[in-house]
Amino acid sequence: MLDIKLVIQYPGFSLNAEFTTASKGVTALFGHSGCGKTSILRAIAGLDKHANSHITFNAQTWQSSSTFVASHQRRIAYVFQDSLLFPHLDVMENIRFGETKADKSLALEEILDLLQIGPLLKKPINSLSGGEKQRVAIARALNASPQLLLMDEPLAALDGKAKLRLLSILQSLQQRLDIPMLYVSHSVPEVARLADHLVYLNEGSVIASGNTAELLTDLKLPLAHATEAGAMLNAAVVDQKRDLLVVDTAVGQLLLPAHDGPVPKELRLHIAARDVSIALSKPQDSSILNILPATITDITPESNGQALLQLQAETGRFLAKISQTSLQRLSLNKGAHVYAQIKGIALFL
Amino acid sequence: MLAAADLTAIAVTLKLAFVTTLILLVVATPLAWWLARSQWRFKFIIEAAIALPLVLPPTVLGFYLLLLLSPSSAFGQLITEMGLAPLAFSFTGLIIGSVIYSLPFMVQPLHNAFAAIGNKPLEVAATLGASPVKAFIRVALPLAKPGFVSGAVLSFAHTLGEFGVVLMIGGNIPGETRLASIAVYEHVETLNYQGAHQLSLALLGLSFLLLTLAYISGKRSRIANL
């Protein structure tokens, strides 16, 4: 568990952040550029020292008024935005730079496999693409057997295709890793896909922190109003028919189109707000597979004549974006019982 | 062919350049590292002092060294009391003079090379658990290799070309302090133009060869670091 109380003062910028992260899983530090995400990560890594700050990790004090543990003694690993491989070492030498004999949660072979390093081993460092460099950098970080993995927007410098590939690698990594990971990002889809917990920063202070699924659907936060706004759901596959997957989620059982290739037992789904429409009675003659009974728990108007609804079904929440006209025509209010028709569900494999 | 005395002079010169370069590698590395990393606001004073031999007439430097090394100075008396031979007009004296005289030629390329590495690779090393010593040896030193190569070649070549300082503190003892540059001067003084030609040509060739090697290696390492 990471416990942080950080005070940073630069000319023209001040940050006063206090938060605690879970001892397992991925915690996203989310916010727009300039909100202090990287400064926080650097302070946790011990790369910068700020007065009046306290950092403890699993009962070890890393920084207090009387203590400052140097970076190299913190058992962390840091993946920088620009991979920063050592140019004088080859791929394997880079990966083995921080290797220790200490308790290894992942064996070297496993790391090479997870990050698909095999084909890169013979390539000179300076001929690797951005995505390949970042894979080597992540492998190098993991191979140092850290107890805390820090990632500073590792996908920001990559183009679309490389970004998607690394994102799915990170997702499989997140399932394999038993150490906590702190992931800095300003991208809603990335956070929805990877993070279990979220710390939402704005102008140097924490405005919300908690479960990602809850924060993504909280209409008071800007996250729910992003273009890609939607709900993130963890799903367990319970049945696999010929052309359909049956999964259990917090909002109820859902049907997904079957996917070519092997499907893991655990999935993460994304239901975009714009893919959900509302009916007052259960449609009997609809082509839509997933129709869930739900209760409206919150409503806010959006720009462009739209309205955003927060819906509760069983123990989970999701969002629907409908027009203001429909809102008035159906006279929808908080507490109304409706049927949500889900047109599309994105599957994160 | 070169006369035996001239060959001896070249041998003494090469020996001096070699020993000086070795000592400079040891002395200049921590100095250059400190210059590249220190935040001390008056560090420019040290930088200026190191650069002095670049602008000072070698005779001025030689004159002060002569005063320092002579048995009558405080330093000279200390040397005598320790039971050591006087340093003026000795090979050891020449080494001291050369190290000071060539110091900027080693410090400046190293300083630039260390500064060019920047903070980032060292931060990466620290986050991977490397202590400052390990980061220095495994990251800073290899990345500064081009600086070491040019520093070593420049110091070596600069010591080969030393004249004024040697003239002041070394004298002209064959096999001990008689360097090639002094020998050329002596040949000209005694109107032995043929001897001067031969020795000068040898020095010219040697210097050109050294600098060519330096530029080749500089080019290679730049390519490798792209």
Boltz contact constraints between the chains, C-beta under 6 A:
constraints:
  - contact:
      token1: [A, 45]
      token2: [B, 127]
      max_distance: 6.0
  - contact:
      token1: [A, 47]
      token2: [B, 123]
      max_distance: 6.0
  - contact:
      token1: [A, 71]
      token2: [B, 126]
      max_distance: 6.0
  - contact:
      token1: [A, 71]
      token2: [B, 127]
      max_distance: 6.0
  - contact:
      token1: [A, 72]
      token2: [B, 126]
      max_distance: 6.0
  - contact:
      token1: [A, 72]
      token2: [B, 129]
      max_distance: 6.0
  - contact:
      token1: [A, 72]
      token2: [B, 130]
      max_distance: 6.0
  - contact:
      token1: [A, 72]
      token2: [B, 131]
      max_distance: 6.0
  - contact:
      token1: [A, 78]
      token2: [B, 127]
      max_distance: 6.0
  - contact:
      token1: [A, 84]
      token2: [B, 120]
      max_distance: 6.0
  - contact:
      token1: [A, 84]
      token2: [B, 124]
      max_distance: 6.0
  - contact:
      token1: [A, 87]
      token2: [B, 225]
      max_distance: 6.0
  - contact:
      token1: [A, 88]
      token2: [B, 142]
      max_distance: 6.0
  - contact:
      token1: [A, 88]
      token2: [B, 143]
      max_distance: 6.0
  - contact:
      token1: [A, 97]
      token2: [B, 128]
      max_distance: 6.0
  - contact:
      token1: [A, 98]
      token2: [B, 128]
      max_distance: 6.0
  - contact:
      token1: [A, 98]
      token2: [B, 129]
      max_distance: 6.0
  - contact:
      token1: [A, 126]
      token2: [B, 226]
      max_distance: 6.0
  - contact:
      token1: [A, 144]
      token2: [B, 128]
      max_distance: 6.0
  - contact:
      token1: [A, 144]
      token2: [B, 129]
      max_distance: 6.0
